[in-house]
């Protein structure tokens, strides 16, 4: 713990237009605390998209609630229609992620449930720096969360934050006693991140294999997280990343625009559009080919060419160890998930690499 954590907390309060903030060890813990602050109790239902990171489920289980999986719309986010179809008399909260940095219809979702005493949690873990009509994503709803974990806009050493500015949000959770961060795991994580980034050419295949086995495999289990505060070291790195956030997002948006130009008018390919204000974490490509394995072949071709790409999420309702969730109609997510490829938008990916990526993709779908 230390002074950098307090500096980061104050910066988030200012940048996110929040009245209260609590730094913690992960975005998952921040989400659990948000649920507790929204007074989600055992037996309540929490609506979340089936097409998202499966880590979202564990905080729901931690408070004893039931995860209700809703379908997603064409932009791969929750919509008013998909949320409305999942609501029941037991619904207590809705978690609204902004996948791939792309703002979801959170304002319309809030309006849908305004008179029903249903809480809305603004999950900006993938969308730090995104805005809706100039207002930062993460500042909507009854509570919001951000993350500095792996594969986020501000990819630091980890950690998350719970944000609140709503008078209906429980103050008690913001003074919860979190354990101090453990020194040895913090230092081990630092060196792990440094090694993965410094020798990325060799560590990427290992990371990709681990991600496929642990995060997306049919036998994947929810991952545990620690109930700790954010380490001062993590906060110091996050502070540095926040200072360059504007340039970071501008570079990502430029890469999305270039992908749009490169794939314009190409048959059998569809770019999932980013809304104005998107943080453009990544660009999702849908391969609409006759062969069912075409997206997989595109991924393998890009990896052979030396690019870090992956398929997108396997819907949670398809994961065997998440049978504790409930769902009904998730037809859109079921139909498109296997067609998706995530293309990189990081600022250090040069524009000429985007041209090579596009060339590889076009060559692979040509036959």
C-alpha positions as CSV (number, residue, x, y, z in Angstrom):
1,X,0.0,0.0,0.0
2,X,1.2,3.6,-0.5
3,X,0.7,7.1,-1.9
4,X,0.4,6.0,-5.5
5,X,-2.9,4.2,-4.7
6,X,-4.4,7.4,-3.3
7,X,-3.2,9.4,-6.3
8,X,-4.9,6.8,-8.6
9,X,-8.1,6.9,-6.6
10,X,-8.3,10.7,-6.9
11,X,-7.6,10.6,-10.6
12,X,-10.3,8.1,-11.2
13,X,-12.8,10.1,-9.2
14,X,-12.0,13.1,-11.4
15,X,-11.8,11.3,-14.8
16,X,-14.8,9.1,-14.1
17,X,-17.0,11.8,-12.6
18,X,-17.5,9.6,-9.5
19,X,-18.1,10.5,-5.9
20,X,-16.7,7.3,-4.4
21,X,-14.0,4.9,-5.5
22,X,-12.4,1.8,-4.0
23,X,-9.2,0.2,-5.4
24,X,-8.9,-3.5,-5.2
25,X,-6.9,-6.4,-6.5
26,X,-9.0,-7.2,-9.6
27,X,-11.9,-6.2,-11.8
28,X,-13.7,-9.4,-10.6
29,X,-13.5,-8.3,-7.0
30,X,-14.7,-4.8,-7.9
31,X,-17.7,-6.5,-9.6
32,X,-18.4,-8.6,-6.5
33,X,-18.3,-5.4,-4.3
34,X,-20.6,-3.7,-6.8
35,X,-23.1,-6.5,-6.5
36,X,-22.9,-6.3,-2.7
37,X,-23.3,-2.6,-2.8
38,X,-26.4,-3.0,-4.9
39,X,-27.8,-5.3,-2.2
40,X,-27.9,-8.4,-4.4
41,X,-28.7,-11.3,-2.0
42,X,-28.8,-15.1,-2.2
43,X,-31.8,-16.1,-4.4
44,X,-31.7,-13.0,-6.5
45,X,-31.1,-13.1,-10.2
46,X,-28.4,-11.1,-12.1
47,X,-28.7,-10.7,-15.8
48,X,-25.5,-10.7,-17.9
49,X,-24.6,-11.5,-21.5
50,X,-23.8,-15.1,-22.4
51,X,-21.2,-13.7,-24.9
52,X,-18.6,-12.3,-22.6
53,X,-15.7,-13.3,-20.3
54,X,-16.8,-16.1,-18.1
55,X,-15.0,-14.5,-15.2
56,X,-18.1,-12.3,-14.8
57,X,-20.0,-15.3,-13.4
58,X,-17.8,-15.9,-10.3
59,X,-18.7,-12.6,-8.5
60,X,-22.4,-13.4,-9.1
61,X,-21.9,-16.8,-7.4
62,X,-19.9,-15.2,-4.6
63,X,-23.0,-13.2,-3.4
64,X,-25.2,-16.3,-3.8
65,X,-27.2,-15.0,-6.7
66,X,-28.1,-16.8,-10.0
67,X,-26.5,-15.8,-13.2
68,X,-29.2,-15.4,-16.0
69,X,-27.6,-15.4,-19.4
70,X,-29.0,-13.0,-22.0
71,X,-28.4,-12.9,-25.7
72,X,-26.5,-10.1,-27.4
73,X,-27.2,-7.9,-30.4
74,X,-25.4,-7.3,-33.7
75,X,-22.6,-5.3,-31.9
76,X,-22.1,-8.2,-29.4
77,X,-23.4,-6.2,-26.4
78,X,-26.6,-6.4,-24.4
79,X,-29.5,-4.5,-25.9
80,X,-32.9,-3.4,-24.5
81,X,-34.5,-6.3,-26.3
82,X,-32.2,-9.0,-25.0
83,X,-32.2,-7.7,-21.5
84,X,-36.0,-7.4,-21.5
85,X,-36.3,-11.1,-22.6
86,X,-34.3,-12.2,-19.6
87,X,-36.0,-10.2,-16.8
88,X,-38.1,-12.0,-14.2
89,X,-39.6,-11.1,-10.9
90,X,-36.4,-12.2,-9.2
91,X,-34.1,-10.0,-11.2
92,X,-32.2,-7.7,-8.8
93,X,-29.3,-6.4,-11.0
94,X,-28.0,-6.3,-14.6
95,X,-24.3,-6.3,-15.4
96,X,-23.7,-4.3,-18.7
97,X,-20.2,-4.9,-20.1
98,X,-19.0,-2.8,-23.0
99,X,-17.2,-5.6,-24.9
100,X,-14.1,-4.8,-26.9
101,X,-14.3,-1.1,-25.7
102,X,-17.5,-0.6,-27.6
103,X,-20.2,1.3,-25.6
104,X,-23.4,-0.7,-25.0
105,X,-27.0,0.7,-24.8
106,X,-26.7,1.2,-21.1
107,X,-28.8,4.4,-21.0
108,X,-31.7,2.6,-22.7
109,X,-31.3,-0.4,-20.4
110,X,-31.4,1.9,-17.3
111,X,-34.6,3.4,-18.6
112,X,-36.1,0.0,-19.2
113,X,-35.7,-1.0,-15.5
114,X,-36.1,2.4,-13.9
115,X,-39.5,1.7,-12.3
116,X,-38.7,-1.9,-11.3
117,X,-36.1,-1.4,-8.6
118,X,-33.5,-3.3,-10.6
119,X,-29.9,-2.1,-10.2
120,X,-27.6,-1.6,-13.2
121,X,-23.8,-2.1,-13.0
122,X,-21.7,-0.4,-15.6
123,X,-18.9,-2.9,-16.4
124,X,-16.2,-0.8,-18.1
125,X,-13.4,-3.4,-17.6
126,X,-12.8,-3.5,-21.3
127,X,-13.7,0.1,-22.0
128,X,-11.7,2.5,-19.8
129,X,-11.6,5.8,-21.7
130,X,-14.7,5.1,-23.8
131,X,-17.6,7.7,-23.7
132,X,-21.3,7.9,-24.4
133,X,-22.2,11.5,-25.5
134,X,-19.1,12.7,-23.8
135,X,-19.8,10.9,-20.5
136,X,-17.2,8.3,-19.4
137,X,-18.3,4.7,-19.6
138,X,-18.1,3.3,-16.1
139,X,-20.0,6.3,-14.6
140,X,-23.5,5.1,-15.5
141,X,-25.8,3.0,-13.5
142,X,-25.8,2.4,-9.7
143,X,-22.1,1.4,-9.7
144,X,-19.3,1.0,-12.2
145,X,-16.0,-0.9,-12.5
146,X,-12.8,-0.5,-14.4
147,X,-9.8,-2.8,-14.7
148,X,-6.1,-2.7,-15.3
149,X,-5.7,-6.4,-15.9
150,X,-4.4,-8.3,-18.9
151,X,-5.8,-7.6,-22.4
152,X,-7.4,-4.3,-21.2
153,X,-7.1,-0.8,-22.7
154,X,-4.7,0.1,-19.9
155,X,-2.9,-3.2,-19.6
156,X,-0.9,-2.8,-16.4
157,X,0.0,-5.2,-13.6
158,X,-3.6,-5.9,-12.6
159,X,-6.1,-4.4,-10.2
160,X,-9.5,-2.9,-10.5
161,X,-11.7,-0.1,-9.1
162,X,-15.3,0.1,-7.9
163,X,-16.8,3.5,-8.7
164,X,-20.1,4.9,-7.4
165,X,-21.9,8.2,-7.5
166,X,-25.4,7.1,-7.0
167,X,-27.1,8.0,-3.7
168,X,-28.9,4.6,-3.8
169,X,-25.6,2.7,-3.7
170,X,-24.7,1.2,-0.3
171,X,-21.9,3.1,1.4
172,X,-21.0,0.2,3.6
173,X,-19.2,-1.7,0.8
174,X,-16.8,1.2,0.2
175,X,-15.4,0.9,3.7
176,X,-15.1,-2.9,3.5
177,X,-11.9,-4.2,5.1
178,X,-9.9,-5.7,2.2
179,X,-6.8,-7.6,3.0
180,X,-3.5,-5.8,2.2
181,X,-1.9,-7.0,-1.0
182,X,0.6,-9.8,-0.6
183,X,4.2,-8.7,-1.4
184,X,5.6,-11.9,-3.0
185,X,2.7,-12.5,-5.4
186,X,2.9,-8.8,-6.4
187,X,6.6,-9.1,-7.2
188,X,6.1,-12.4,-9.0
189,X,3.4,-10.9,-11.1
190,X,5.6,-7.9,-12.0
191,X,8.4,-10.2,-13.3
192,X,5.9,-12.4,-15.1
193,X,4.4,-9.5,-17.0
194,X,7.8,-8.1,-17.9
195,X,9.0,-11.4,-19.2
196,X,5.8,-12.0,-21.2
197,X,6.2,-8.6,-22.9
198,X,10.0,-8.6,-23.4
199,X,10.0,-12.0,-25.1
200,X,6.5,-11.9,-26.6
201,X,7.4,-13.9,-29.7
202,X,8.0,-16.9,-27.5
203,X,5.5,-16.3,-24.7
204,X,2.5,-15.6,-26.9
205,X,2.1,-19.3,-28.0
206,X,2.2,-20.4,-24.4
207,X,-0.3,-17.7,-23.4
208,X,-2.6,-18.6,-26.3
209,X,-2.6,-22.3,-25.3
210,X,-3.2,-21.5,-21.7
211,X,-6.1,-19.2,-22.7
212,X,-7.7,-21.9,-24.9
213,X,-7.4,-24.5,-22.2
214,X,-8.4,-22.6,-19.1
215,X,-10.6,-19.7,-20.3
216,X,-12.4,-21.1,-23.3
217,X,-12.4,-24.9,-23.0
218,X,-15.6,-26.8,-22.3
219,X,-14.2,-28.0,-18.9
220,X,-13.2,-24.5,-17.8
221,X,-14.0,-23.6,-14.2
222,X,-14.6,-20.2,-12.7
223,X,-11.3,-18.7,-11.6
224,X,-10.9,-17.7,-7.9
225,X,-9.7,-14.2,-7.1
226,X,-8.3,-12.7,-3.9
227,X,-10.1,-10.2,-1.6
228,X,-7.2,-7.7,-1.4
229,X,-6.6,-4.0,-2.0
230,X,-4.6,-2.9,-5.0
231,X,-0.9,-3.0,-4.5
232,X,0.9,0.4,-4.6
233,X,3.2,-1.0,-7.4
234,X,0.1,-1.8,-9.5
235,X,-1.3,1.6,-8.8
236,X,1.9,3.3,-9.9
237,X,1.9,1.5,-13.2
238,X,-1.8,2.3,-13.7
239,X,-1.2,6.0,-13.0
240,X,1.4,6.1,-15.8
241,X,-1.0,4.3,-18.2
242,X,-3.8,6.8,-17.3
243,X,-1.6,9.7,-18.3
244,X,-1.2,8.3,-21.8
245,X,-4.9,7.1,-22.1
246,X,-5.9,9.8,-24.6
247,X,-3.1,9.0,-27.0
248,X,-3.7,5.3,-26.5
249,X,-7.3,5.5,-27.5
250,X,-6.6,7.8,-30.4
251,X,-4.1,5.3,-31.8
252,X,-6.6,2.4,-31.4
253,X,-9.4,4.4,-33.1
254,X,-7.0,5.1,-36.0
255,X,-6.4,1.3,-36.4
256,X,-10.1,0.6,-36.4
257,X,-10.6,3.2,-39.2
258,X,-7.8,1.5,-41.2
259,X,-9.3,-1.9,-40.8
260,X,-12.6,-0.4,-42.1
261,X,-10.8,0.8,-45.2
262,X,-8.9,-2.4,-45.8
263,X,-11.9,-4.7,-45.5
264,X,-14.5,-2.4,-47.2
265,X,-16.5,-4.3,-49.7
266,X,-14.8,-7.6,-49.2
267,X,-17.4,-10.4,-49.6
268,X,-17.8,-12.9,-46.7
269,X,-16.2,-10.6,-44.2
270,X,-18.0,-8.3,-41.7
271,X,-16.4,-5.9,-39.2
272,X,-18.4,-5.5,-36.0
273,X,-18.8,-1.8,-35.9
274,X,-17.6,0.5,-33.1
275,X,-19.8,3.2,-31.9
276,X,-18.7,6.8,-31.5
277,X,-16.8,7.1,-28.2
278,X,-15.5,3.5,-28.3
279,X,-12.2,2.8,-26.7
280,X,-11.5,0.3,-29.5
281,X,-9.9,-2.4,-27.4
282,X,-9.9,-4.8,-30.4
283,X,-11.6,-5.1,-33.8
284,X,-13.8,-8.1,-34.2
285,X,-14.0,-9.6,-37.6
286,X,-16.8,-12.0,-38.6
287,X,-15.9,-14.5,-41.3
288,X,-19.1,-15.4,-43.1
289,X,-17.9,-18.3,-45.2
290,X,-19.6,-21.5,-46.2
291,X,-17.0,-23.7,-44.5
292,X,-17.7,-23.8,-40.7
293,X,-14.0,-23.9,-39.9
294,X,-13.0,-20.8,-42.0
295,X,-12.6,-18.5,-39.0
296,X,-10.3,-21.1,-37.4
297,X,-8.2,-21.3,-40.6
298,X,-7.9,-17.5,-40.7
299,X,-6.6,-17.5,-37.1
300,X,-4.1,-20.2,-37.9
301,X,-2.9,-18.3,-41.0
302,X,-2.4,-15.1,-39.1
303,X,-0.5,-16.9,-36.3
304,X,1.8,-18.5,-38.9
305,X,2.4,-15.0,-40.2
306,X,3.5,-13.9,-36.7
307,X,0.4,-12.1,-35.5
308,X,-1.3,-12.4,-32.1
309,X,-4.9,-13.1,-32.9
310,X,-7.5,-15.3,-31.4
311,X,-11.1,-16.4,-31.7
312,X,-13.5,-14.6,-29.5
313,X,-15.5,-15.9,-26.5
314,X,-17.2,-19.2,-26.4
315,X,-20.7,-18.3,-25.0
316,X,-21.0,-19.1,-21.3
317,X,-24.0,-21.3,-21.9
318,X,-21.7,-23.6,-23.9
319,X,-19.2,-24.1,-21.1
320,X,-19.8,-27.3,-19.1
321,X,-18.7,-26.0,-15.7
322,X,-21.1,-23.1,-15.9
323,X,-24.3,-25.2,-15.8
324,X,-25.3,-23.3,-12.7
325,X,-26.3,-20.4,-15.0
326,X,-29.7,-20.3,-16.5
327,X,-30.8,-19.1,-20.0
328,X,-33.5,-19.3,-22.6
329,X,-33.1,-17.7,-26.0
330,X,-29.5,-16.9,-26.9
331,X,-29.8,-17.6,-30.6
332,X,-27.7,-14.8,-32.0
333,X,-24.7,-15.5,-29.8
334,X,-25.1,-19.2,-30.6
335,X,-25.1,-18.5,-34.3
336,X,-22.1,-16.2,-34.7
337,X,-19.6,-17.0,-32.0
338,X,-17.6,-19.5,-34.0
339,X,-17.3,-17.0,-36.9
340,X,-15.4,-14.4,-35.0
341,X,-11.8,-13.3,-35.0
342,X,-10.3,-10.6,-32.8
343,X,-7.8,-8.4,-34.6
344,X,-5.2,-6.3,-32.7
345,X,-5.6,-2.6,-32.2
346,X,-2.8,-1.9,-29.8
347,X,-0.9,1.3,-30.4
348,X,2.4,-0.6,-31.0
349,X,0.8,-2.5,-33.9
350,X,2.1,-0.5,-36.9
351,X,-0.2,0.4,-39.8
352,X,1.8,-1.6,-42.3
353,X,1.1,-4.7,-40.1
354,X,-2.6,-4.0,-40.5
355,X,-2.2,-4.2,-44.3
356,X,-0.4,-7.5,-44.0
357,X,-3.1,-8.8,-41.7
358,X,-5.8,-7.8,-44.2
359,X,-3.8,-9.5,-47.0
360,X,-3.5,-12.8,-45.1
361,X,-7.3,-12.8,-44.2
362,X,-8.3,-12.0,-47.8
363,X,-6.0,-14.8,-49.2
364,X,-7.4,-17.3,-46.7
365,X,-11.1,-16.7,-47.7
366,X,-10.4,-16.5,-51.4
367,X,-11.0,-20.2,-52.2
